[in-house]
């Protein structure tokens, strides 16, 4: 009787082991989108109505994915435009500051006909820097 129990338990172990392999195989087929076939070679007809419902659900999901793609695309486009606008504003500010510096430099380097520096522009520059540091904003 013990021999019979051992063989029975071994058969159960083997059966469960084989079932595990079969389920893993079916999962891998499902991931690869290969239809599951029985030993006879026919596709399983159990749950075909469920498959149709799943396919309809997938088509609805596909539309949702397309909408999601459009939304993310629009969001990326909006962010890109904002970034370009910020870049353009920085570029304009940089060019304006550079032109002011160039003009100031031209004034500071002016000389009289005897080679002496023109003090008018240097004094104006000193006055502006003093006003700026004191926080006085004069409109003139």
Legacy VTK file of the C-alpha trace (Angstrom):
# vtk DataFile Version 3.0
C-alpha trace
ASCII
DATASET POLYDATA
POINTS 140 float
0.000 0.000 0.000
2.888 2.370 0.717
4.223 1.704 -2.798
0.839 2.666 -4.185
0.816 5.926 -2.175
4.339 6.800 -3.263
3.529 6.294 -6.907
0.318 8.240 -6.528
2.059 11.193 -4.889
4.857 11.067 -7.496
2.262 11.128 -10.255
0.587 14.134 -8.641
3.918 15.931 -8.359
4.681 15.218 -11.999
1.189 16.311 -13.024
1.510 19.659 -11.187
4.991 20.176 -12.571
3.747 19.581 -16.122
0.764 21.874 -15.513
3.136 24.608 -14.397
5.198 24.222 -17.567
2.068 24.310 -19.733
0.807 27.477 -18.048
4.196 29.149 -18.492
4.202 28.107 -22.154
0.712 29.522 -22.694
1.706 32.796 -21.020
4.724 33.116 -23.287
2.529 32.427 -26.345
0.065 35.043 -25.167
2.855 37.607 -24.774
4.024 36.857 -28.311
0.429 37.197 -29.620
0.392 33.636 -30.969
-3.048 31.977 -30.770
-3.212 29.138 -28.258
-3.828 25.745 -29.910
-4.846 22.421 -28.406
-3.111 19.143 -29.218
-5.564 18.621 -32.105
-4.335 21.807 -33.781
-7.598 23.742 -33.470
-7.812 27.001 -31.644
-9.589 26.774 -28.333
-13.224 27.779 -28.627
-13.735 28.263 -24.926
-14.254 31.939 -24.245
-14.398 33.174 -27.867
-17.086 35.660 -26.845
-14.698 36.969 -24.211
-12.005 37.361 -26.884
-14.335 39.502 -29.012
-15.072 41.693 -26.003
-11.362 41.944 -25.279
-10.628 42.956 -28.851
-13.295 45.643 -28.697
-11.791 46.836 -25.449
-8.380 46.931 -27.068
-9.700 49.067 -29.922
-11.207 51.438 -27.388
-7.908 51.441 -25.544
-6.100 52.189 -28.789
-8.253 55.279 -29.275
-7.448 56.266 -25.703
-3.772 55.767 -26.399
-4.007 57.948 -29.508
-5.721 60.679 -27.501
-3.072 60.351 -24.835
-0.382 60.591 -27.515
-1.990 63.731 -28.948
-2.223 65.296 -25.490
1.395 64.565 -24.678
2.441 65.810 -28.106
0.516 69.078 -27.595
2.013 69.439 -24.111
5.517 68.923 -25.489
4.838 71.444 -28.275
3.560 74.012 -25.752
6.604 73.519 -23.524
8.906 73.843 -26.549
7.229 77.116 -27.587
7.534 78.488 -24.043
11.207 77.534 -23.967
11.783 79.211 -27.349
9.995 82.368 -26.142
12.168 82.484 -23.006
15.285 81.936 -25.113
14.244 84.719 -27.508
13.566 87.123 -24.612
16.976 86.354 -23.079
18.632 86.849 -26.456
16.964 90.239 -26.955
17.920 91.360 -23.432
21.489 90.252 -24.032
21.695 92.152 -27.339
20.221 95.274 -25.729
22.721 95.147 -22.851
25.574 94.578 -25.264
24.536 97.578 -27.391
24.358 99.759 -24.240
27.823 98.612 -23.178
29.203 99.230 -26.655
27.748 102.751 -26.697
29.093 103.489 -23.202
32.489 102.136 -24.155
32.535 104.359 -27.253
31.740 107.405 -25.134
34.326 106.531 -22.488
37.082 106.130 -25.066
36.480 109.467 -26.813
39.380 111.842 -26.850
39.809 115.537 -27.468
41.980 116.681 -30.375
44.918 116.960 -27.972
44.490 113.277 -26.919
42.913 113.966 -23.539
39.804 111.994 -22.481
36.419 113.724 -22.759
35.373 114.097 -19.119
31.708 114.874 -19.843
30.842 111.204 -20.504
32.992 109.891 -17.663
31.277 112.205 -15.157
27.825 111.167 -16.490
28.782 107.524 -16.037
29.961 108.153 -12.458
26.740 110.070 -11.666
24.566 107.236 -13.059
26.434 104.593 -11.061
26.075 106.679 -7.854
22.345 107.149 -8.446
21.927 103.445 -9.135
23.718 102.452 -5.926
21.736 105.038 -3.891
18.463 103.849 -5.399
17.511 107.223 -6.826
15.489 106.880 -9.988
15.441 110.161 -11.900
13.281 110.558 -14.986
14.995 112.961 -17.353
LINES 1 141
140 0 1 2 3 4 5 6 7 8 9 10 11 12 13 14 15 16 17 18 19 20 21 22 23 24 25 26 27 28 29 30 31 32 33 34 35 36 37 38 39 40 41 42 43 44 45 46 47 48 49 50 51 52 53 54 55 56 57 58 59 60 61 62 63 64 65 66 67 68 69 70 71 72 73 74 75 76 77 78 79 80 81 82 83 84 85 86 87 88 89 90 91 92 93 94 95 96 97 98 99 100 101 102 103 104 105 106 107 108 109 110 111 112 113 114 115 116 117 118 119 120 121 122 123 124 125 126 127 128 129 130 131 132 133 134 135 136 137 138 139
